[in-house]
Amino acid sequence: MTRPSEGRVRSQIDPGTSSWLRTRNDREALRLIVEHGPLTRTRLGELSGMSKPTATQMLARLERADLVVPVGEVAGSRGPSAVSWGVRTDRVAGVAVNMLDDSIQAVLVDASGAEHPIVELPVRGMDRSPEADIGRAIDAACGAAGADRSTIEAVTVGVQAAVSSAEDALSLTDSLPGWPSSGARARIERELGVSATLENDVNLATMAERAIGVAQQASSFAFLWVGVGLGVGVDLDGSIHRGARGSAGEVGYLTVAAGTGAPGAVTTDLLGSQVVLDLLGSRSDGARRSLADLAADDVVMNMLADRIALTLEPVLAVLDPAVIVLGGPTCLAAGARLAELVAARAERDERPAPDVLVSGTGESAVLVGARRLLVEQIRARLEERIPTD
């Protein structure tokens, strides 16, 4: 299938010509509007360094191309109110998706990056396939946001799997029934008519942490996700390290022995959420305890810190990251005290300990990362619609 943005033949413009300069200016104007929000022609001129007449011409061309629209008026200190112009969010949109074990989360994404309702769909008992799952996610996200389904041109999907984009292959996963090990992206694109990006869910959470979380200034960091499963996202100077086949960071499959009481176990057997719940046990009244009780249980917190430190040992030895970020449902429930306990265990006389921090992106980290990728893609698609002559 040809993706929606492919197959277009764009005319070549010689650099330095009036057409080239006009297109360059229009692209800059659109970029400023999507980054700063609605702008008046005066403010657009100030931000772009262009004169007011030039800013007016840029806005007129973008409006003729159906890329911007008047969205309101801004009162000035003197004279009449000025019209502000915003990017059209009804031209191109996308859907960010997070594939969980027993549900699917989805949210609409538009060029402005505005917040839209997150919907969660049950999947138990459903007929599963890549196109069926993502088709339902798109419909639900559009319904929740009141968006036209025909505007959806792209999806970004977080999956609990190692993803090889070059080969369109998924491996190391057992949470996607009905999904093939190869060709899932192609099936989504062919059957749904959208461009699809599949990405490991922890890598998406790592991208979110770099963009808006606690690791924005870190030279490098490793994001340890502890939930139903385990994974490590590796950020090296702002770039995600995926490995040759997308399986870098799959620490849930590491076999551990020393100090675990379970020789030959894999790390998921030590840290999976059900294991942590079993460690918490029941309250005195017989009611089952939950992750919300974790931070108050010093015994389980120390056991958890021991197991996390053991899991991180090869990560620290091989990568030596500046920062460790603890994320996922279990670490978020444990909070800052868990970070302190893990940091104490990571410190060695022969090796300085990295900073250990709790994720700042919250429970929706995967969707945050997926949304950011989609916003970039949507804005690029809008730029492609700027006339070149």
VMD Tcl script that draws the C-alpha trace (Angstrom):
set ca {
  {0.00 0.00 0.00}
  {1.11 3.52 -0.69}
  {0.93 5.60 2.48}
  {-1.23 8.73 2.31}
  {1.78 11.06 2.13}
  {3.55 8.96 -0.48}
  {2.91 8.99 -4.19}
  {2.72 12.79 -4.36}
  {5.07 14.36 -6.85}
  {6.18 17.68 -5.45}
  {7.51 20.22 -7.88}
  {11.15 21.10 -7.52}
  {11.82 24.70 -6.53}
  {15.19 26.31 -7.16}
  {16.62 27.74 -3.92}
  {16.66 31.52 -3.90}
  {13.75 31.98 -6.29}
  {10.62 33.86 -5.24}
  {8.66 30.57 -5.14}
  {11.27 28.98 -2.89}
  {11.30 31.97 -0.53}
  {7.49 32.08 -0.42}
  {7.22 28.38 0.42}
  {9.96 28.68 3.02}
  {8.18 31.62 4.65}
  {4.83 29.81 4.63}
  {6.37 26.75 6.29}
  {7.91 28.95 8.97}
  {4.57 30.71 9.54}
  {2.75 27.39 9.93}
  {5.44 26.09 12.28}
  {5.14 29.17 14.48}
  {1.35 28.91 14.64}
  {1.35 25.25 15.64}
  {4.12 25.80 18.21}
  {2.81 29.00 19.80}
  {-0.92 28.61 19.25}
  {-3.15 31.17 17.53}
  {-1.27 34.29 16.41}
  {-2.25 37.68 15.09}
  {-0.50 38.93 11.97}
  {1.44 41.41 14.13}
  {2.68 38.68 16.49}
  {3.45 36.38 13.56}
  {5.55 39.15 12.02}
  {7.44 39.65 15.30}
  {8.19 35.94 15.73}
  {9.17 35.38 12.09}
  {11.04 38.63 11.61}
  {8.77 39.48 8.68}
  {6.96 42.75 8.01}
  {3.25 43.02 8.74}
  {2.37 43.01 5.00}
  {4.45 39.85 4.48}
  {2.82 38.21 7.51}
  {-0.58 39.10 6.07}
  {0.34 37.48 2.74}
  {1.58 34.32 4.48}
  {-1.66 34.00 6.44}
  {-3.71 34.56 3.28}
  {-1.87 31.78 1.43}
  {-2.18 29.39 4.36}
  {-5.90 30.14 4.63}
  {-6.41 29.50 0.91}
  {-4.68 26.14 1.41}
  {-7.15 25.36 4.26}
  {-4.30 25.10 6.75}
  {-5.20 27.98 9.09}
  {-8.47 29.64 10.06}
  {-9.50 32.70 12.09}
  {-10.16 31.53 15.64}
  {-10.89 34.74 17.54}
  {-9.91 38.30 18.26}
  {-7.26 39.75 20.55}
  {-8.02 43.12 22.13}
  {-5.24 45.67 21.76}
  {-4.34 48.58 23.99}
  {-5.16 50.93 21.13}
  {-7.32 50.53 18.08}
  {-9.64 47.68 17.04}
  {-9.22 44.06 18.06}
  {-6.88 41.96 15.93}
  {-7.87 38.63 14.40}
  {-5.87 35.62 15.59}
  {-5.19 32.65 13.34}
  {-4.90 29.03 14.39}
  {-3.98 25.82 12.64}
  {-6.88 23.77 11.32}
  {-7.10 20.67 13.46}
  {-9.82 19.09 11.33}
  {-7.63 18.48 8.28}
  {-5.24 15.82 9.52}
  {-5.37 13.87 12.78}
  {-4.00 10.67 14.26}
  {-4.67 8.23 17.08}
  {-2.21 7.15 19.77}
  {-2.75 3.61 21.04}
  {-1.42 1.66 24.01}
  {-1.92 -2.11 23.80}
  {-2.32 -3.45 27.34}
  {-2.77 -7.05 28.49}
  {-6.54 -6.94 28.76}
  {-7.51 -3.61 27.23}
  {-6.60 -0.98 24.65}
  {-6.11 2.70 25.44}
  {-6.54 5.26 22.66}
  {-6.61 9.03 22.26}
  {-7.06 11.42 19.34}
  {-4.07 13.55 18.39}
  {-4.25 16.73 16.33}
  {-1.74 19.28 15.03}
  {-2.20 21.60 18.01}
  {-1.27 18.87 20.49}
  {-4.46 19.62 22.45}
  {-5.67 17.20 25.11}
  {-8.49 14.84 24.13}
  {-10.32 12.15 26.14}
  {-8.50 8.87 26.64}
  {-10.73 5.86 26.04}
  {-10.10 2.31 27.27}
  {-11.57 -0.65 25.43}
  {-11.86 -4.20 26.84}
  {-10.49 -6.94 24.62}
  {-11.41 -10.11 26.48}
  {-13.55 -12.34 24.30}
  {-13.03 -10.20 21.22}
  {-11.84 -11.41 17.84}
  {-8.31 -10.06 17.74}
  {-6.14 -8.94 14.83}
  {-3.99 -5.87 14.18}
  {-6.59 -4.26 11.94}
  {-9.53 -5.14 14.21}
  {-7.85 -3.85 17.37}
  {-6.61 -0.62 15.84}
  {-9.83 -0.06 13.89}
  {-11.81 -0.19 17.13}
  {-9.29 2.11 18.81}
  {-9.60 4.68 16.01}
  {-13.40 4.61 16.10}
  {-13.51 4.97 19.88}
  {-10.97 7.81 20.00}
  {-12.81 9.72 17.25}
  {-16.14 9.18 19.00}
  {-14.81 10.45 22.33}
  {-13.28 13.56 20.73}
  {-16.13 14.24 18.31}
  {-13.72 13.96 15.37}
  {-14.38 12.89 11.80}
  {-12.95 9.41 11.16}
  {-11.90 10.48 7.65}
  {-9.30 12.89 9.09}
  {-7.27 10.06 10.63}
  {-4.14 9.53 8.55}
  {-1.71 8.04 11.08}
  {-1.56 5.88 14.19}
  {1.25 5.21 16.64}
  {0.85 2.00 18.60}
  {2.70 1.06 21.78}
  {3.09 -2.71 22.10}
  {4.58 -4.99 24.74}
  {7.03 -6.48 22.29}
  {10.38 -6.06 20.63}
  {9.71 -4.20 17.38}
  {11.85 -4.46 14.26}
  {10.55 -1.64 12.07}
  {12.74 -2.53 9.10}
  {11.34 -6.08 8.99}
  {7.83 -5.22 10.26}
  {8.32 -7.92 12.90}
  {7.26 -8.39 16.54}
  {9.00 -10.71 18.97}
  {9.21 -11.43 22.71}
  {5.50 -10.93 23.28}
  {2.60 -13.00 24.50}
  {0.11 -10.17 25.07}
  {-1.12 -9.68 21.50}
  {-3.34 -12.65 20.58}
  {-4.31 -12.62 16.93}
  {-1.33 -10.48 15.95}
  {1.20 -12.10 13.61}
  {4.92 -12.06 14.31}
  {5.48 -10.34 10.98}
  {3.42 -8.02 8.81}
  {1.23 -6.40 11.51}
  {2.03 -2.86 10.40}
  {1.36 -3.69 6.75}
  {-2.03 -5.18 7.62}
  {-3.06 -2.08 9.58}
  {-2.03 0.22 6.73}
  {-3.65 -1.90 4.05}
  {-6.96 -2.53 5.79}
  {-7.44 0.83 7.53}
  {-5.85 3.22 5.05}
  {-3.59 4.92 7.61}
  {0.13 5.20 8.12}
  {1.14 3.06 11.13}
  {4.09 3.24 13.51}
  {4.58 0.34 15.92}
  {6.90 0.99 18.85}
  {7.84 -0.77 22.06}
  {5.72 0.68 24.86}
  {8.65 1.27 27.24}
  {10.56 3.09 24.49}
  {7.56 5.41 24.10}
  {7.50 6.03 27.86}
  {11.23 6.77 27.68}
  {10.64 9.35 24.95}
  {8.00 10.99 27.15}
  {10.41 11.11 30.08}
  {13.05 12.83 27.94}
  {10.50 15.35 26.64}
  {8.54 16.35 29.74}
  {9.66 14.16 32.66}
  {12.50 14.07 35.17}
  {15.22 13.18 32.63}
  {15.01 16.24 30.39}
  {18.54 17.37 31.27}
  {20.16 13.93 31.60}
  {23.04 13.12 29.25}
  {21.82 9.51 29.29}
  {19.31 7.51 31.27}
  {17.70 4.12 31.59}
  {13.95 3.93 32.19}
  {12.95 0.81 34.12}
  {9.27 -0.05 33.68}
  {7.87 -2.34 36.37}
  {4.31 -3.53 35.85}
  {2.76 -6.76 34.62}
  {6.02 -7.15 32.71}
  {9.43 -5.49 32.79}
  {11.40 -3.50 30.30}
  {14.17 -0.94 30.09}
  {14.20 1.99 27.71}
  {17.68 3.31 26.93}
  {18.16 6.96 26.02}
  {21.67 7.93 24.92}
  {22.01 11.69 24.50}
  {18.41 12.03 23.35}
  {18.30 8.98 21.07}
  {16.54 5.70 21.86}
  {18.81 2.66 21.60}
  {16.70 -0.17 20.14}
  {19.32 -2.72 19.13}
  {19.71 -4.51 15.80}
  {16.27 -6.17 15.96}
  {14.46 -3.93 18.43}
  {15.02 -6.13 21.48}
  {17.40 -3.90 23.46}
  {16.13 -3.45 27.02}
  {14.09 -6.65 27.27}
  {15.35 -7.31 30.80}
  {12.23 -9.23 31.74}
  {13.79 -12.26 30.06}
  {17.05 -12.16 32.04}
  {17.72 -15.21 34.19}
  {18.82 -14.41 37.75}
  {19.92 -16.54 40.66}
  {22.00 -14.96 43.40}
  {20.05 -13.67 46.38}
  {16.62 -14.26 44.89}
  {15.56 -17.42 46.60}
  {14.43 -18.59 43.17}
  {17.44 -19.90 41.22}
  {16.84 -19.91 37.49}
  {13.96 -17.42 37.65}
  {13.63 -14.62 35.14}
  {13.30 -11.08 36.40}
  {9.59 -10.93 35.55}
  {9.11 -13.79 38.03}
  {10.62 -11.54 40.70}
  {9.05 -8.19 39.86}
  {5.86 -8.75 37.86}
  {2.87 -6.98 39.38}
  {1.17 -10.20 40.43}
  {4.36 -11.25 42.25}
  {4.39 -7.93 44.11}
  {0.74 -8.36 45.05}
  {1.51 -11.84 46.35}
  {4.31 -10.38 48.48}
  {1.88 -7.84 49.91}
  {-0.56 -10.61 50.80}
  {-3.79 -9.86 52.66}
  {-4.76 -7.35 55.33}
  {-5.66 -8.47 58.83}
  {-9.35 -8.33 57.89}
  {-8.71 -10.80 55.07}
  {-9.17 -8.26 52.27}
  {-6.71 -8.47 49.42}
  {-4.05 -5.75 49.45}
  {-3.30 -3.65 46.35}
  {-0.38 -1.70 44.93}
  {-1.74 1.34 46.77}
  {-0.57 -0.36 50.00}
  {2.98 -0.83 48.75}
  {4.65 2.36 50.00}
  {3.50 1.68 53.58}
  {5.00 -1.82 53.75}
  {8.70 -1.51 54.60}
  {9.38 -5.23 54.30}
  {8.00 -5.50 50.78}
  {9.58 -2.18 49.78}
  {13.02 -3.46 50.76}
  {12.46 -6.76 48.96}
  {11.35 -4.82 45.89}
  {14.42 -2.59 46.04}
  {16.69 -5.65 46.29}
  {15.11 -7.20 43.22}
  {15.20 -3.98 41.20}
  {18.87 -3.47 42.08}
  {19.61 -7.01 40.92}
  {17.74 -6.40 37.65}
  {19.59 -3.13 37.07}
  {23.05 -4.55 37.72}
  {23.77 -5.54 34.09}
  {22.26 -2.25 32.88}
  {24.62 -0.27 35.10}
  {27.62 -2.42 34.23}
  {27.11 -2.25 30.46}
  {25.58 1.19 29.88}
  {26.66 3.27 32.90}
  {23.73 5.70 32.52}
  {23.79 9.05 34.31}
  {20.24 8.56 35.61}
  {17.92 5.66 36.38}
  {14.20 6.46 36.09}
  {11.74 4.12 37.79}
  {8.34 3.96 36.09}
  {5.34 1.75 35.51}
  {2.46 1.04 37.92}
  {4.57 -0.63 40.62}
  {7.24 2.08 40.85}
  {4.69 4.88 40.71}
  {2.83 3.28 43.61}
  {6.04 2.88 45.63}
  {7.11 6.48 45.05}
  {10.24 8.39 46.03}
  {11.08 6.07 48.93}
  {11.68 3.23 46.46}
  {14.08 5.44 44.50}
  {16.05 6.10 47.68}
  {16.26 2.40 48.52}
  {17.37 1.45 45.00}
  {19.99 4.24 44.93}
  {21.48 2.98 48.19}
  {21.82 -0.51 46.74}
  {23.28 0.71 43.45}
  {26.13 2.51 45.16}
  {29.45 0.67 45.07}
  {32.88 1.75 46.24}
  {34.35 1.11 42.80}
  {31.43 2.66 40.89}
  {29.60 5.93 41.60}
  {25.85 5.43 41.79}
  {23.64 7.10 39.19}
  {20.82 9.37 40.25}
  {17.67 7.30 40.78}
  {14.37 9.13 40.21}
  {10.69 8.25 39.96}
  {9.07 8.94 36.60}
  {7.47 12.34 36.19}
  {5.16 11.40 33.31}
  {2.53 9.53 35.33}
  {0.32 6.60 34.39}
  {-0.15 7.66 30.75}
  {3.56 7.77 29.86}
  {3.18 5.41 26.89}
  {0.40 7.50 25.35}
  {2.36 10.70 26.03}
  {5.27 9.34 24.01}
  {2.98 8.11 21.22}
  {1.20 11.46 21.09}
  {4.45 13.37 20.72}
  {5.54 11.23 17.78}
  {2.16 11.71 16.14}
  {2.12 15.48 16.59}
  {5.42 15.68 14.68}
  {4.05 13.45 11.90}
  {0.80 15.40 11.61}
  {2.58 18.73 11.43}
  {4.88 17.38 8.71}
  {1.83 16.26 6.73}
  {0.31 19.71 6.99}
  {3.54 21.27 5.75}
  {3.38 19.00 2.71}
  {0.06 20.62 1.82}
  {1.59 24.09 1.48}
  {1.43 25.07 -2.20}
  {4.81 25.27 -3.90}
  {3.88 27.64 -6.72}
}
mol new
graphics top color blue
foreach p $ca { graphics top sphere $p radius 0.5 }
foreach p [lrange $ca 0 end-1] q [lrange $ca 1 end] { graphics top cylinder $p $q radius 0.2 }
display resetview
